Amino acid sequence: MNRLALIAGGVLVALMLASSMLFVVDQRQIAVVYSLGEIKEVIVEPGLKFKLPPPFQNLVMLDRRIQTLDSPETRPIFTAEKKSLVIDWLIKWRITEPRQFIRNNGVDMRSLENRLSPVVQAAFNEEVTKRTVGGVLATEREKVMSDVKARLADEAKSFGIEIQDVRIKRVDFVASITDSVYRRMQSERQQVANELRSQGQAEGEKIRADADRQRQVIMAEAYRDAQKIKGEGDAEASSLYAASFSRDPQFAQFYRSLEAYRSSFRSRNDVMVVDPSSDFFKAMRGAGAAPAASPARK
């Protein structure tokens, strides 16, 4: 029983010893083997590797993939025109010299980023101060990024890294200038809107005036045509009346009497005092009616 326990303990110790001596290097990693605080070996090839157990040798893994560093803070940068700009940037970097990287930064990548950020910001300051706002925003944007990358190339070697890319994410004015720019843009847009409204009102007045003119012309032409047609109709009616009256004079006299009655008794509220024996009522009395007696005079 004691022998089995001893064998099991030996196997366990052997496994623990093997686990401390064997390690796997991933293709995304760089293995750094330390020996008493000194870098003994840097392993970049993936696979199963061997080292001495602690404390004779220790192991540190570094990420060999491309890393991204964003601007930690936005500081204003003055252009050649003395205009203050705020630039958000990012850089892409990766470890190329693990020994140099560990000597200068240790194994913590955040330590490198804290040291690298001021260097990148200083490079942007140098490049932006040589250019105008228009150049930074549009015409020389690519040149600014390429020049910053070239400036960082030598600095990156001292850190044991390589700068893969430099990008400007956003360029903006400081808050006070941005507010004034927005107000000016708003004023300009308001001015354009007022001009468009005035032009629209003028065009509307012009259209309405033209429509009124056409309306007057159309109404005048319609009135002219109506009067012409009415005149022609009256002339035709007069011709017909004349022809009819010439054939029957008594009918003509009777018709004129009816027209006189129609004109005289147009309204029920009209009052007329006329002698009934007058010729005005001759058509109403008829041919055989006796004339009414005249009132006696006092």
Secondary structure by P-SEA (a helix, b strand, c coil): caaaaaaaaaaaaaaaaaaacbbbbcccbbbbbbcccccccccccccbbbbbccccbbbbbbbccbbbbcccbbbbbbccccbbbbbbbbbbbbbccaaaaaacccccaaaaaaaaaaaaaaaaaaaaaaccccccccccaaaaaaaaaaaaaaaaaaacccccccccccccccaaaaaaaaaaaaaaaaaaaaaaaaaaaaaaaaaaaaaaaaaaaaaaaaaaaaaaaaaaaaaaaaaaaaaaaaacaaaaaaaaaaaaaaaaaccccccccccccccccccccccccccccccccc
